[in-house]
Amino acid sequence: MTAQELKNAILMRAVQGKLVPQDPNDEPASVLLKKIRAEKEQLMKEKKIKKEPIAIIYKDPSDNQHYEKIGKTVKCIEDEIPFEIPESWEWCRLGTVITLLSGQDFQPQYYNSSSNGTPYMTGASNIENDTLVINRWTPQPKNISHFGELLLVCKGSGYGKTVINTVGDIHIARQFMSITPYEGVSIDYINLFLKAKLKEIKKNGQGVIPGIDRRSVLNLMIPIPTVNEQPRIIEKYKTFDVKIDDYDSQYSVLEKINVAMPQKLKASILQYAIRGKLVPQNPDDEPASVLLEHIRAEKEQLIKEGKIKRDKNESYIYRGSDNSYYISFHGIDECIDDE
């Protein structure tokens, strides 16, 4: 198992409610979602956010199936529920618990590389080692992500990547979306959830330029833990994350050994083969010297018959009475034990 596969497995356990034990004294997540829905209703009433129906997902005890109610419309969504979650948790759409800001691109005349204005983030190239790298600025920012919000790369080769905004106010280009959760929902948990869903997000990438659209992000089905359990999950995951980094280093070393081992093993086997150490010797076998005598005799006959020419540089090797090896060449014998 690679380090990334191990990390993915732990991420899935985290969002399934299997990473830390549940506390029966925790206030259930249903209370949190009820508060968020009430807050959104008030914001829509005050015209601070766009008015739209709020989805409510619940489990009907009569058939144990999940349903989604939007306005007066109710439909079964059991096929969208990927796994079971603890009783104190709740399913909802990601759009229920976050606000989402899309980015806007600028023409070159509206940004610079001379630190003039607000940092301008254009995409995955601005993310290095889970940190934002600033290389452009704009004096007239419009689509602004604030400190502590979560940035999601939604377009281009790096789509699906996430990073917490630790810079402050920044203008985001079209390749970014900025996520702000409602109170009671941890931004770190949202980040952890998106990392766990990365494979699915990439699978849903559309268009000539790979990416994920705004509606798809908002429609993601997310399991919401209790308010108190969210930080416990994050802290537990962080302890695993450090160990996974160590595991990754060891795994890389092991992979190098695994790549090198077949070649070294093959060379070793070949050496054993040509040294007569690969299979046991049979004392009843006719010695190879007899074979070579037959071959030399056959060659002499072929030369005599004019079918082949004598090789003027022909030599042969033999073991002398002193148990040393000699080579005979043009009537001169030379010891070759050092070879």
KEKOL-847413 format. One record per residue: residue in three letters; x, y, z of N, C-alpha, C in turn. Coordinates in steps of 0.05 Angstrom, whole numbers, padded with zeros to 5 digits, always signed. Layout:
# residues N
ALAXYZXYZXYZ...
//
This chain:
# residues 339
MET+00017-00024+00000+00000+00000+00000+00018+00025+00000THR+00013+00043-00019+00028+00068-00020+00019+00087+00002ALA+00035+00108+00007+00028+00127+00028+00001+00141+00021GLN-00003+00147-00005-00027+00160-00014-00051+00142-00010GLU-00048+00116-00016-00070+00097-00011-00077+00095+00019LEU-00056+00095+00035-00060+00094+00064-00075+00119+00074LYS-00066+00142+00063-00079+00167+00070-00108+00167+00062ASN-00114+00158+00038-00142+00157+00028-00159+00139+00046ALA-00148+00117+00055-00162+00098+00073-00169+00112+00099ILE-00150+00127+00110-00155+00141+00136-00175+00164+00132LEU-00173+00178+00109-00193+00199+00103-00221+00188+00102MET-00224+00165+00090-00251+00152+00088-00261+00144+00115ARG-00244+00134+00132-00252+00126+00159-00261+00151+00174ALA-00247+00174+00169-00254+00199+00183-00282+00208+00176VAL-00289+00208+00150-00315+00218+00142-00337+00198+00146GLN-00330+00173+00152-00350+00153+00158-00356+00151+00188GLY-00342+00167+00204-00346+00166+00233-00332+00143+00247LYS-00311+00133+00234-00297+00110+00245-00269+00116+00256LEU-00262+00142+00256-00234+00149+00264-00232+00154+00294VAL-00254+00165+00306-00254+00170+00335-00281+00159+00346PRO-00282+00152+00371-00307+00143+00382-00328+00165+00385GLN-00353+00159+00383-00374+00178+00387-00379+00183+00417ASP-00386+00207+00424-00393+00214+00452-00424+00218+00453PRO-00438+00200+00468-00467+00202+00470-00477+00228+00482ASN-00459+00244+00494-00467+00269+00506-00465+00292+00486ASP-00454+00287+00462-00453+00308+00442-00481+00315+00431GLU-00485+00340+00426-00510+00349+00414-00511+00339+00385PRO-00532+00325+00376-00532+00313+00350-00530+00334+00328ALA-00519+00326+00305-00514+00344+00282-00540+00355+00271SER-00563+00342+00276-00589+00351+00266-00595+00379+00278VAL-00587+00384+00303-00591+00410+00316-00575+00431+00302LEU-00550+00425+00295-00533+00443+00281-00545+00451+00254LEU-00554+00431+00239-00565+00436+00212-00591+00453+00214LYS-00606+00448+00235-00631+00464+00239-00624+00493+00244LYS-00602+00499+00259-00593+00526+00264-00584+00539+00238ILE-00569+00524+00222-00558+00535+00197-00581+00541+00178ARG-00601+00524+00176-00624+00529+00159-00639+00554+00168ALA-00642+00558+00194-00656+00581+00205-00640+00607+00198GLU-00613+00605+00200-00596+00628+00194-00598+00635+00165LYS-00599+00615+00147-00601+00620+00119-00628+00632+00112GLU-00649+00623+00125-00676+00634+00120-00676+00664+00128GLN-00663+00671+00150-00662+00698+00159-00646+00715+00139LEU-00623+00705+00129-00607+00719+00110-00621+00724+00084MET-00637+00704+00076-00653+00708+00051-00675+00728+00055LYS-00686+00728+00079-00708+00747+00086-00697+00776+00085GLU-00671+00778+00095-00658+00805+00095-00645+00811+00068LYS-00648+00793+00049-00637+00796+00022-00607+00798+00021LYS-00594+00785+00041-00565+00785+00042-00553+00762+00025ILE-00569+00742+00021-00562+00721+00002-00585+00715-00016LYS-00579+00703-00039-00599+00697-00059-00620+00677-00048LYS-00645+00683-00053-00667+00666-00043-00668+00640-00060GLU-00668+00617-00047-00670+00592-00060-00680+00571-00040PRO-00693+00550-00050-00703+00529-00032-00680+00515-00017ILE-00685+00509+00008-00665+00495+00024-00672+00466+00026ALA-00652+00449+00018-00657+00420+00018-00654+00409+00046ILE-00673+00391+00053-00672+00377+00079-00670+00347+00073ILE-00650+00334+00083-00646+00305+00079-00652+00290+00105TYR-00668+00270+00103-00676+00255+00128-00679+00226+00121LYS-00679+00210+00142-00683+00181+00139-00711+00174+00150ASP-00727+00162+00133-00754+00155+00141-00753+00128+00156PRO-00761+00128+00181-00760+00103+00197-00779+00081+00187SER-00799+00089+00171-00818+00068+00162-00806+00049+00141ASP-00787+00059+00125-00774+00041+00105-00743+00043+00107ASN-00733+00059+00126-00704+00061+00130-00689+00072+00105GLN-00704+00088+00089-00692+00100+00065-00688+00130+00069HIS-00668+00141+00054-00663+00169+00056-00679+00185+00035TYR-00690+00208+00044-00706+00225+00026-00695+00253+00027GLU-00700+00268+00006-00693+00296+00005-00718+00313-00001LYS-00722+00332+00016-00745+00350+00013-00736+00378+00005ILE-00745+00387-00019-00738+00414-00028-00765+00428-00034GLY-00772+00447-00017-00798+00459-00019-00819+00439-00012LYS-00838+00434-00031-00859+00414-00026-00852+00387-00040THR-00829+00387-00054-00822+00362-00068-00805+00344-00051VAL-00813+00319-00050-00798+00299-00035-00790+00276-00054LYS-00765+00267-00053-00757+00244-00069-00737+00227-00054CYS-00738+00201-00060-00719+00183-00048-00691+00186-00061ILE-00671+00188-00044-00643+00191-00054-00625+00170-00042GLU-00637+00147-00036-00621+00125-00023-00597+00117-00040ASP-00599+00119-00067-00577+00112-00085-00554+00132-00084GLU-00559+00155-00071-00537+00175-00069-00522+00173-00042ILE-00532+00156-00024-00519+00153+00002-00498+00132+00000PRO-00472+00140+00001-00450+00121-00004-00444+00101+00019PHE-00450+00109+00044-00444+00092+00066-00460+00100+00091GLU-00460+00083+00111-00474+00088+00136-00457+00107+00153ILE-00470+00124+00169-00457+00142+00187-00468+00139+00215PRO-00454+00148+00236-00465+00146+00263-00492+00159+00266GLU-00507+00151+00286-00534+00161+00290-00534+00191+00296SER-00513+00201+00308-00512+00229+00316-00504+00247+00292TRP-00496+00235+00270-00488+00251+00246-00513+00255+00228GLU-00509+00272+00208-00530+00277+00189-00518+00281+00161TRP-00534+00273+00141-00526+00278+00113-00539+00304+00104CYS-00524+00319+00087-00535+00343+00074-00519+00349+00049ARG-00529+00367+00033-00513+00377+00010-00492+00396+00020LEU-00469+00396+00008-00448+00415+00016-00458+00444+00015GLY-00474+00450-00005-00485+00477-00007-00502+00486+00016THR-00512+00467+00032-00528+00474+00056-00511+00487+00078VAL-00485+00479+00079-00469+00487+00102-00446+00506+00095ILE-00445+00515+00069-00424+00533+00061-00435+00555+00043THR-00420+00577+00040-00424+00595+00018-00400+00592-00001LEU-00405+00596-00026-00384+00590-00046-00380+00614-00064LEU-00355+00624-00065-00348+00646-00082-00332+00636-00106SER-00342+00642-00130-00327+00635-00154-00307+00658-00161GLY-00286+00650-00176-00266+00670-00183-00271+00684-00209GLN-00255+00704-00215-00257+00719-00240-00229+00725-00251ASP-00225+00719-00277-00199+00725-00289-00196+00754-00296PHE-00171+00764-00296-00164+00791-00305-00147+00790-00329GLN-00150+00810-00346-00131+00815-00369-00104+00824-00358PRO-00082+00819-00372-00055+00826-00362-00052+00855-00352GLN-00067+00874-00365-00064+00902-00357-00075+00908-00329TYR-00090+00888-00318-00102+00893-00291-00087+00878-00269TYR-00064+00866-00275-00048+00854-00253-00019+00859-00259ASN-00002+00855-00238+00027+00860-00241+00043+00841-00224SER+00069+00842-00227+00087+00826-00211+00105+00843-00193SER+00096+00867-00188+00113+00886-00172+00101+00893-00145SER+00085+00874-00134+00073+00877-00107+00054+00900-00104ASN+00043+00909-00126+00025+00932-00126-00004+00922-00123GLY-00016+00925-00099-00044+00918-00095-00048+00893-00079THR-00070+00878-00085-00078+00854-00070-00067+00830-00085PRO-00058+00809-00070-00049+00785-00083-00070+00773-00101TYR-00061+00764-00125-00079+00753-00145-00072+00724-00150MET-00090+00706-00143-00085+00677-00145-00099+00666-00169THR-00083+00653-00186-00094+00644-00212-00100+00614-00214GLY-00090+00598-00196-00096+00569-00198-00076+00551-00183ALA-00075+00526-00191-00058+00506-00177-00029+00514-00175SER-00019+00530-00194+00009+00538-00194+00015+00555-00170ASN-00005+00566-00156-00001+00582-00133+00000+00565-00107ILE-00002+00538-00110-00001+00521-00086+00024+00504-00086GLU+00040+00507-00065+00064+00492-00062+00066+00482-00033ASN+00067+00456-00029+00069+00444-00002+00046+00454+00016ASP+00022+00453+00005-00002+00462+00020-00001+00491+00029THR+00013+00507+00015+00016+00536+00021+00012+00552-00004LEU+00000+00576+00000-00004+00594-00023+00022+00609-00029VAL+00028+00611-00055+00052+00626-00064+00042+00650-00080ILE+00051+00674-00072+00042+00699-00085+00063+00707-00106ASN+00053+00710-00131+00071+00720-00152+00058+00741-00170ARG+00033+00748-00164+00019+00769-00179+00002+00785-00159TRP-00003+00810-00167-00020+00828-00151-00039+00843-00169THR-00061+00853-00158-00079+00870-00174-00088+00893-00157PRO-00088+00918-00168-00096+00941-00152-00126+00944-00150GLN-00141+00927-00164-00171+00929-00163-00184+00902-00160PRO-00181+00890-00136-00192+00863-00131-00223+00864-00131LYS-00235+00842-00139-00264+00841-00140-00274+00816-00125ASN-00266+00793-00134-00275+00768-00122-00255+00760-00100ILE-00261+00768-00076-00241+00767-00054-00247+00744-00035SER-00226+00727-00031-00226+00707-00011-00212+00718+00014HIS-00222+00712+00038-00211+00723+00062-00195+00702+00078PHE-00180+00711+00097-00164+00694+00114-00180+00671+00126GLY-00170+00647+00125-00184+00624+00138-00203+00610+00121GLU-00209+00621+00097-00227+00607+00079-00212+00585+00064LEU-00228+00566+00052-00216+00544+00038-00217+00548+00008LEU-00194+00546-00005-00193+00549-00034-00194+00522-00047LEU-00211+00519-00067-00213+00495-00083-00206+00501-00112VAL-00186+00487-00123-00180+00490-00151-00201+00475-00167CYS-00215+00490-00184-00238+00478-00198-00233+00475-00228LYS-00211+00485-00238-00205+00483-00267-00176+00477-00271GLY-00170+00465-00294-00142+00460-00301-00132+00433-00291SER-00106+00429-00296-00093+00403-00290-00093+00396-00260GLY-00093+00417-00243-00092+00412-00214-00119+00413-00200TYR-00141+00411-00216-00167+00414-00203-00172+00392-00183GLY-00186+00401-00161-00190+00383-00138-00172+00389-00115LYS-00150+00403-00120-00131+00410-00099-00145+00430-00080THR-00138+00430-00055-00148+00449-00035-00125+00461-00019VAL-00130+00485-00009-00110+00498+00009-00125+00519+00026ILE-00118+00521+00051-00129+00541+00068-00116+00568+00062ASN-00132+00589+00061-00122+00616+00056-00109+00627+00082THR-00083+00626+00083-00068+00637+00106-00055+00664+00099VAL-00062+00675+00076-00049+00700+00067-00065+00724+00077GLY-00092+00723+00074-00109+00745+00080-00126+00751+00055ASP-00134+00775+00051-00151+00782+00028-00135+00777+00002ILE-00147+00762-00016-00135+00756-00042-00157+00756-00063HIS-00150+00764-00087-00168+00762-00109-00164+00734-00122ILE-00185+00720-00127-00183+00693-00139-00192+00694-00168ALA-00177+00680-00185-00184+00677-00213-00204+00655-00217ARG-00212+00650-00242-00233+00631-00248-00226+00602-00241GLN-00201+00596-00238-00193+00568-00231-00197+00562-00201PHE-00205+00582-00186-00209+00578-00157-00238+00583-00149MET-00246+00568-00128-00271+00575-00114-00262+00578-00084SER-00275+00596-00070-00269+00600-00042-00293+00591-00025ILE-00288+00574-00005-00309+00562+00011-00309+00574+00039THR-00333+00582+00048-00336+00592+00076-00358+00576+00089PRO-00353+00561+00110-00374+00546+00123-00390+00563+00143TYR-00414+00555+00148-00431+00568+00168-00420+00560+00196GLU-00427+00576+00216-00417+00571+00243-00425+00543+00252GLY-00406+00529+00264-00411+00502+00274-00400+00481+00256VAL-00391+00489+00232-00379+00470+00213-00350+00478+00209SER-00332+00460+00216-00303+00466+00215-00293+00467+00186ILE-00278+00488+00180-00265+00491+00154-00246+00468+00149ASP-00233+00459+00171-00214+00437+00169-00228+00411+00162TYR-00252+00408+00173-00268+00383+00166-00277+00384+00137ILE-00285+00408+00127-00293+00410+00099-00269+00403+00081ASN-00245+00413+00089-00221+00407+00074-00215+00377+00074LEU-00218+00364+00097-00213+00336+00099-00233+00320+00082PHE-00259+00329+00082-00280+00317+00066-00273+00318+00036LEU-00265+00342+00027-00259+00345-00001-00235+00328-00010LYS-00215+00325+00008-00192+00308+00002-00202+00279-00001ALA-00220+00271+00017-00231+00244+00015-00247+00239-00010LYS-00259+00261-00021-00276+00259-00045-00261+00265-00070LEU-00234+00269-00068-00219+00279-00091-00222+00261-00116LYS-00222+00234-00111-00224+00216-00134-00251+00219-00148GLU-00272+00223-00132-00299+00226-00143-00301+00253-00158ILE-00289+00274-00146-00289+00300-00158-00275+00300-00185LYS-00252+00286-00187-00238+00284-00212-00254+00268-00232LYS-00268+00247-00223-00283+00231-00241-00305+00247-00254ASN-00315+00267-00240-00337+00283-00250-00327+00307-00266GLY-00301+00309-00270-00290+00331-00285-00301+00332-00314GLN-00308+00356-00323-00321+00360-00348-00307+00381-00365GLY-00313+00380-00391-00304+00401-00409-00277+00394-00422VAL-00269+00411-00441-00243+00409-00455-00221+00413-00435ILE-00224+00433-00418-00206+00438-00395-00218+00424-00371PRO-00205+00403-00360-00217+00388-00338-00224+00406-00315GLY-00246+00401-00302-00255+00417-00280-00281+00408-00268ILE-00290+00422-00248-00315+00416-00235-00330+00443-00232ASP-00356+00442-00239-00372+00467-00239-00383+00472-00211ARG-00393+00496-00208-00403+00506-00182-00425+00489-00172ARG-00444+00482-00189-00467+00466-00180-00459+00438-00170SER-00439+00426-00183-00430+00400-00175-00418+00401-00147VAL-00403+00423-00141-00391+00426-00115-00413+00428-00094LEU-00432+00446-00099-00454+00451-00080-00471+00426-00075ASN-00473+00409-00096-00490+00385-00094-00476+00361-00081LEU-00450+00363-00075-00436+00341-00062-00451+00333-00036MET-00454+00307-00032-00466+00297-00008-00445+00294+00014ILE-00449+00308+00036-00429+00308+00057-00441+00299+00084PRO-00427+00281+00098-00436+00272+00124-00426+00293+00145ILE-00444+00303+00161-00437+00323+00181-00436+00311+00209PRO-00412+00311+00222-00410+00302+00249-00421+00322+00269THR-00422+00315+00294-00430+00334+00315-00409+00356+00317VAL-00417+00379+00328-00399+00402+00331-00374+00394+00347ASN-00378+00379+00368-00355+00371+00385-00338+00349+00373GLU-00349+00333+00356-00333+00311+00344-00315+00321+00322GLN-00323+00342+00308-00307+00352+00286-00277+00358+00294PRO-00272+00373+00316-00244+00377+00323-00230+00352+00332ARG-00244+00333+00343-00232+00308+00351-00222+00292+00327ILE-00238+00293+00306-00231+00280+00281-00206+00293+00269ILE-00206+00319+00268-00183+00334+00256-00158+00328+00271GLU-00158+00329+00298-00134+00324+00314-00124+00296+00310LYS-00142+00277+00309-00134+00249+00305-00122+00245+00278TYR-00134+00258+00257-00123+00255+00230-00095+00268+00229LYS-00090+00290+00242-00064+00303+00242-00042+00284+00253THR-00049+00269+00274-00029+00250+00285-00022+00228+00264PHE-00042+00220+00249-00037+00200+00228-00021+00212+00205ASP-00027+00237+00199-00014+00251+00176+00016+00251+00179VAL+00025+00257+00204+00054+00258+00209+00066+00230+00205LYS+00052+00210+00215+00062+00182+00212+00062+00173+00183ILE+00043+00183+00168+00042+00176+00139+00065+00187+00124ASP+00074+00212+00132+00098+00224+00119+00122+00207+00124ASP+00125+00196+00149+00147+00179+00156+00145+00153+00139TYR+00120+00143+00138+00116+00118+00122+00123+00122+00093ASP+00117+00146+00083+00122+00152+00054+00152+00151+00049SER+00168+00162+00068+00197+00162+00064+00208+00133+00064GLN+00198+00117+00082+00206+00089+00084+00197+00073+00059TYR+00173+00079+00050+00162+00066+00026+00178+00072+00002SER+00187+00097-00001+00203+00105-00024+00230+00090-00024VAL+00242+00086-00001+00267+00070+00001+00261+00042-00007LEU+00239+00031+00002+00232+00003-00004+00226-00001-00034GLU+00214+00019-00046+00208+00018-00075+00234+00017-00091LYS+00254+00033-00083+00280+00033-00097+00293+00006-00094ILE+00291-00006-00070+00303-00032-00066+00289-00053-00084ASN+00262-00051-00085+00246-00070-00101+00253-00068-00131VAL+00259-00043-00140+00266-00039-00168+00293-00051-00174ALA+00312-00046-00155+00340-00055-00159+00343-00085-00155MET+00326-00096-00137+00330-00124-00129+00327-00144-00152PRO+00307-00142-00170+00305-00161-00192+00330-00162-00210GLN+00342-00138-00215+00366-00137-00232+00389-00151-00218LYS+00392-00144-00192+00415-00156-00177+00411-00186-00174LEU+00385-00194-00169+00379-00222-00166+00385-00238-00192LYS+00377-00225-00215+00381-00238-00241+00411-00241-00246ALA+00427-00221-00240+00456-00222-00244+00468-00244-00227SER+00458-00245-00202+00469-00265-00183+00463-00294-00193ILE+00438-00298-00203+00430-00325-00213+00447-00332-00237LEU+00452-00313-00255+00468-00318-00278+00497-00326-00270GLN+00507-00312-00250+00534-00319-00240+00535-00347-00229TYR+00514-00354-00214+00513-00382-00203+00511-00402-00226ALA+00496-00395-00247+00493-00414-00269+00519-00420-00283ILE+00534-00398-00289+00559-00402-00305+00582-00413-00287ARG+00578-00413-00261+00598-00424-00243+00591-00453-00235GLY+00569-00463-00245+00561-00490-00239+00550-00493-00211LYS+00539-00471-00200+00528-00473-00173+00498-00471-00172LEU+00485-00472-00195+00456-00469-00196+00442-00495-00192VAL+00454-00517-00202+00442-00544-00198+00464-00562-00188PRO+00457-00584-00175+00477-00603-00165+00491-00618-00188GLN+00516-00625-00184+00531-00639-00204+00525-00669-00203ASN+00525-00683-00226+00520-00712-00227+00547-00725-00234PRO+00559-00741-00216+00585-00753-00222+00585-00772-00245ASP+00561-00781-00253+00559-00800-00276+00559-00786-00303ASP+00556-00758-00302+00556-00743-00327+00583-00745-00341GLU+00583-00747-00367+00608-00747-00383+00620-00719-00381PRO+00646-00716-00374+00658-00689-00370+00657-00673-00396ALA+00657-00646-00393+00655-00628-00416+00680-00630-00433SER+00702-00639-00422+00727-00642-00438+00722-00661-00462VAL+00706-00682-00457+00700-00701-00478+00684-00687-00500LEU+00665-00670-00492+00649-00655-00512+00667-00637-00529LEU+00685-00623-00516+00703-00606-00531+00722-00621-00550GLU+00731-00645-00541+00747-00662-00559+00731-00670-00584HIS+00706-00677-00580+00688-00684-00602+00686-00660-00622ILE+00682-00636-00610+00679-00612-00627+00704-00606-00642ARG+00727-00608-00629+00752-00603-00643+00757-00623-00665ALA+00751-00648-00660+00754-00669-00680+00736-00665-00704GLU+00711-00656-00698+00692-00650-00719+00702-00627-00736LYS+00713-00606-00724+00723-00583-00739+00747-00592-00756GLU+00765-00609-00745+00788-00618-00761+00779-00633-00786GLN+00757-00649-00783+00747-00664-00805+00735-00646-00826LEU+00721-00625-00817+00708-00606-00835+00730-00590-00850ILE+00752-00584-00837+00774-00570-00850+00787-00588-00871LYS+00791-00614-00863+00803-00633-00881+00786-00637-00907GLU+00759-00635-00903+00741-00638-00926+00737-00612-00941GLY+00750-00591-00932+00748-00565-00946+00722-00551-00942LYS+00707-00559-00922+00681-00546-00917+00683-00521-00900ILE+00703-00519-00884+00709-00494-00869+00739-00489-00870LYS+00747-00464-00864+00775-00457-00864+00785-00458-00836ARG+00811-00464-00834+00823-00464-00807+00826-00435-00797ASP+00818-00431-00772+00821-00405-00760+00850-00402-00749LYS+00864-00384-00761+00892-00380-00753+00895-00371-00724ASN+00874-00359-00713+00875-00349-00686+00861-00367-00666GLU+00856-00392-00675+00841-00410-00658+00859-00418-00634SER+00847-00420-00611+00861-00428-00587+00842-00447-00571TYR+00855-00460-00552+00838-00476-00534+00850-00476-00506ILE+00832-00480-00486+00839-00479-00458+00839-00507-00446TYR+00859-00512-00429+00860-00539-00417+00872-00536-00388ARG+00866-00556-00372+00878-00556-00345+00903-00574-00345GLY+00925-00563-00335+00950-00578-00335+00953-00597-00311SER+00976-00611-00311+00981-00630-00290+00984-00617-00263ASP+00990-00590-00263+00993-00575-00238+00967-00563-00228ASN+00944-00572-00242+00917-00563-00235+00912-00533-00242SER+00930-00521-00258+00926-00494-00267+00914-00495-00295TYR+00901-00472-00303+00889-00470-00330+00909-00456-00349TYR+00910-00468-00373+00928-00458-00394+00912-00453-00420ILE+00923-00433-00435+00911-00429-00462+00933-00435-00482SER+00926-00451-00503+00945-00458-00523+00939-00442-00548PHE+00958-00426-00558+00954-00408-00580+00979-00407-00597HIS+00977-00417-00623+01000-00418-00641+01023-00434-00629GLY+01017-00456-00615+01038-00473-00604+01050-00463-00578ILE+01040-00440-00569+01050-00429-00543+01029-00432-00522ASP+01038-00443-00499+01019-00448-00477+01025-00427-00455GLU+01002-00415-00445+01005-00393-00425+00985-00398-00402CYS+00995-00396-00377+00977-00400-00354+00958-00375-00352ILE+00932-00382-00347+00912-00360-00346+00896-00363-00320ASP+00908-00373-00299+00893-00376-00273+00883-00349-00263ASP+00898-00327-00269+00889-00301-00258+00865-00290-00273GLU+00857-00304-00295+00833-00295-00309+00808-00310-00300
//
